[in-house]
């Protein structure tokens, strides 16, 4: 009860802080503050920073004809202004107001695309530029827009008349002043880090006093030190966040160099750590492991970032600060979550997937987590965050952490993760010819008095993955519940076929790829339905293999996946 009370107290404190931040942000958007965002208008844009995100001229043509394919959602404007349409899809609206789609106009390299870009920016200035409210002025969206306007200022200002030129710079300056003001109220998050990067971009791209660049660089460095972990991961523990931030930080480093300015050492060091971290989470097929909010992988986007990775050699195998382990031998890769949940203040997208893992072989994923529907309806996200949506153990059909979806919390602070594991000790067990680890978590101790311990070992040149799941009682005198039921889940990628061999063992088969045979000893595996949320086209039906045991009767379960090639089936 004391722990539950503590969680409630922490959540109320979180809601109170968020309410206070929103109140102050509301005040800063009101008439009493708005005058502070007026001031001197810059005379010109000194430099347009590079944009590493891939561009498609065809999308520029679609936008010209009033079709906006943003955030996985297509909206046809029918000749209306997209900024005046009542579109319910929040992701689409954030993407629209973020203006990253300007890169497609630049890629088109035509006067028509430049004129269309200019018309849309002008439309936004008239519609939203004078009223600080709504999605358009959320700090994270504002930061994206400031960066995009600077990066693509050359196409927006191409052939512009003086009146538009001044209106563009005046609006840009106002947004920068607003962003500089609201960063004081923002919690430690990727939006705050992106806002700090946007302010550094603006100090490099516009004629400002040297003190402005020093202040922006110092604030950026402090935020990088706070949010980027020593192993290159982010405090959110989300591989997608690492990729998204690199897409902003790499161009920022180049902009410092192009302006003959020395980038902050914290920026250089953070990038040098984050690039290997991105490769750490990457399977051989190019996808990122689906942990803590990771959904669909856009392969070309990762490749565009990793082209700037000067580090050589294989990815690291151990990310202790981020809380992940990697096993890689031959053509087999295993990535596992062995870390604590992120702090409750930034846990609104975190998953209850402790000790889950993903297995890929060659260019095919086999064992996966369900991930999230990146562009779909928000109702599916709670399902993807549950422990049952991960390739790990669920006890009594409950998650190893809880999510507060109640109105009093969820309406303001999202759905923070509470009551999750408080201790996740982990140690490597590498030996000549094999890689492995042993880790455990206490996420079920308070409710059921059980620890879950998992041991994974990859050996035989990457052709054998051995697993051992243990259920340990909390304390020598603890009495076990004979009704406890543990389910060891292995979610299959939708493209993986499943059949039984002549010995009635389950065989996982990839199209034109490898096959893996499951050996589970005396535990009979069952096959159940599953959903893979992280598909490019949205959720897809899939299957999962489940080993069900009672910990009071079988406190240890051994299982293994054995690689079969060219019709030669391995023996258990």
Secondary structure as UniProt FT lines:
FT   HELIX           2..29
FT   HELIX           31..34
FT   HELIX           35..37
FT   HELIX           57..64
FT   TURN            65..66
FT   STRAND          67..70
FT   TURN            71..72
FT   STRAND          73..76
FT   TURN            78..79
FT   HELIX           82..84
FT   HELIX           90..98
FT   TURN            99..101
FT   HELIX           102..108
FT   HELIX           111..128
FT   TURN            129..130
FT   HELIX           135..137
FT   HELIX           139..151
FT   HELIX           153..156
FT   TURN            158..159
FT   HELIX           162..182
FT   HELIX           183..185
FT   HELIX           190..205
FT   HELIX           210..227
FT   TURN            230..231
FT   TURN            235..236
FT   HELIX           239..258
FT   TURN            259..260
FT   HELIX           265..280
FT   TURN            284..285
FT   TURN            292..293
FT   HELIX           299..306
FT   TURN            307..308
FT   STRAND          318..319
FT   TURN            320..323
FT   STRAND          324..329
FT   TURN            330..331
FT   STRAND          332..337
FT   HELIX           344..346
FT   TURN            348..349
FT   TURN            354..355
FT   STRAND          357..361
FT   TURN            362..363
FT   STRAND          364..368
FT   TURN            374..375
FT   HELIX           378..380
FT   HELIX           381..385
FT   HELIX           387..389
FT   STRAND          393..395
FT   TURN            396..397
FT   STRAND          402..403
FT   HELIX           407..413
FT   STRAND          417..418
FT   STRAND          426..428
FT   TURN            432..433
FT   STRAND          434..441
FT   TURN            443..444
FT   HELIX           445..448
FT   STRAND          450..459
FT   HELIX           460..462
FT   STRAND          464..473
FT   TURN            476..477
FT   TURN            482..483
FT   STRAND          486..492
FT   TURN            494..495
FT   STRAND          497..500
FT   TURN            502..503
FT   STRAND          506..509
FT   TURN            511..512
FT   STRAND          515..519
FT   TURN            521..522
FT   STRAND          526..532
FT   TURN            533..534
FT   TURN            536..537
FT   STRAND          540..549
FT   TURN            551..553
FT   STRAND          556..565
FT   TURN            566..567
//
